[in-house]
Amino acid sequence: MGYLLLAINEEFLSYQGEGEMAGTRMYFVRTQGCDVGCHFCDTKFTWKPEDQTVSEKSIVKRARASGAEWVCITGGEPLLQNLVNLIDKLYKANLFVMIETSGVEWSDLVKRFHFVCCSPKDLFTTKDYKLDEHFLTYANEMKCVVTKDSDIDFYLKLLEGYGGIKTFQPVDNNPAIVKIIANRNLPDWHCRIQQQKFMEVR
């Protein structure tokens, strides 16, 4: 199969700032297009779909040249696009690949990523989207944005029986939300902020 074109918003080298992989040097590939519509989204510039104009071959070339061992496919919502060929080529380039997804779109490709970070958006979507249950089996980490106390109860029910890494992320790094999370005293959950905002990197 030859290379395809993808709708890509931006590519850059930085440190992962969120979740279990925080602090890892990564080459980020941010896809264009998302209709989940979370009010707190900090990448709203990716919401509008655009034409597919970026070649997979050029993405792989830049990822290899970055010197990073990891590539993070993020968005937008990456699984709106066909990433199969891109992942094949990145693996052939001996790169590790993770994906950040809202979990509203499922593809068997998810099974092939080295690390899957799923951030359920059932509480915040402008449409009737729900977490696809496949992610309860195949996501390495569930990273759950908390805006208020009742959000925690929702996630505890949603992820009952989930055996992966469970992370609460206080919206906008809000200290008041951190205290709400801490007061719950849930030892099987992590609380992690968006480190990149303090590091002043993307």
N, C-alpha and C positions, 0 to 999 in steps of 0.2 A: 504494500500500500504506500502511495506517495504521501507527501506532506499536504496538510490542509491549512486553511486560513481560520483564524480565531479572532473574536472580538476581545481585544485586550485594552484595558484602561491605562495600565502602567506596569513597569518592571523596575525593580530596584534591589540593591543589596543592603541589608540591615540586620539588626538583631530581632529575633522573635520577642515580642513584648507581652504576650498573653499566654495563659494556660500552662500546662505541664512542660512545654518546650521552651518556655521563656528563657532568654539569655543565649539561645543557640543562634549562631550566625547563619543566615539564610538568604537565598535569592528569591525574592517575592515576585510572583506573577499574578497580577490582579485582573480578573476578568471583568468584562462589562456586562451589565444587565442584571436586574433583580427587581422583583415586584412584591417582595414580602412586606416592605413598607414600615419598618420599625421607627417609631418617632424619635428615638435616641441615636439612630444610625449615624456614625461618623464618616461614612463613605457614601453619602447620598449622591455624590457625583458619578457613581457607577450605576444608578438606577435605570437610566434611559438606555434601551438597547441601541447598539451601533452596528455598523456594517463589519463583517469579518474581513479584516485587512492585514492581520499580522501572521506571518508564516510560522509554523511550528519549527521549521528548520532554524529560523533566526532566533527563536526563543531558546532552543537548546544550545545554540552557539554562544549566546550571551550568558546563559546559566553556567556553562562550563568555564567561560572566561572569567567569571566572577570570583572563582576560587572557593566558593562555598560548597560544602558537602551536601547540604540540604536545599531543596526547592520547596517553597510553600505556595500552593495554588489557593488563592483566596478570591474575594470578590467585593461587591456583587455576590451572585450565587453561581459558583463555578459549574455546578452540575446541570445548568441550563444548556451547556454546550457539550459537544462530543469531544472528550479529552482522551479517548483511548489511544489514538496515534501519538499524541504528545507524550503521554506517560510511557509508552513503549520506547520512544526515542530517548527520553530522560533516563530510563533504566539502562538502556544500552550505553549511555554516557557515564554509567556507574555513579549516578546521583541518587540520594535518598529523597523521597517525595512525600510531603504531607498535604492534606487538604483541610481547609476550614469551610464548613458548610452549615446552613441553617437546618438541614435535615428534612426539608419539604420535598426535595427531589431525590429519587432513588435511582441508582445505576449499579449494576454488578461490578463496575469498575472500582467502586468503593472498596471492595474486598482486596484490591491489589495495592493500595497505598501502604506505605510503611507506617504512617500514623494518620489517624482520622480524628479531627477535633470537630465535634458537632455542637452547635449552639442552638438549642430549640427555641423557636420564636412563636409558639402557639399563643402566648399571652399578648403579643404585640403586633401581629400581622394585621394588615388592613383587609385581608381576605380570609376565607375560612380554611386556612392552611393548618395542617397538623403534622407533628413529627412522624415520619415514616418509621414503622416499627422495626424495620431491618437494622436501623442504626443502634437499636438496643443490643444487638448482637455484634455489630461490626465496628462501632465507634470505639476508639481507644479512650477518648475523653468526652464527657458531656460538660460543656462550659455554659453555665446558666446565668444570664443577666438578672440581677435582682433590683427592682425599683421600689419595693415595699414588702412588708412582712408577709402578706398573704401569698406573694410570689413563691416564697420558700415552701409553703404547704403544697402549692401546685406541683413544684418540682419533686418533692418527696413522693407524691402519689404517682406522677408520671414515670419516674425512674425507679420505682419499687422493683427490686430484683435485678437491676442493672449492676453488672460486676466490674465495670471499668472505673476509670478515674472520674470523680465527681467534683466539679469546681463551681463555686459561686463567684460571680464577678459583679461587684457593686457598680451600679450604673454611674457613669461619669466620675469614677473613683471617689464617690461621695462618702466621707467619713461617717456620717450618720447611718448610712446603709451598712457599712462595715460593722458598726456596733449592733445593729439589728441581727446581722448574721452571727456575730460572736455570741450574742445572748442566747441563741438557740442551742449552742454547745453540741454540735453534731460532729463527732470525731471522725466519721468516715467521709466528711466533705472538706475540701480545701477552700480557702478564700484567697483570691488572687486579683490584684488590680491590673490595669493597663500600664505596664512599666514604661512603654515607649513614650507615653505622654510626659513622664517625668524626665526621661533620658533625652527628650526633644529630638527623637528620631522617628521615622515613619514606621 
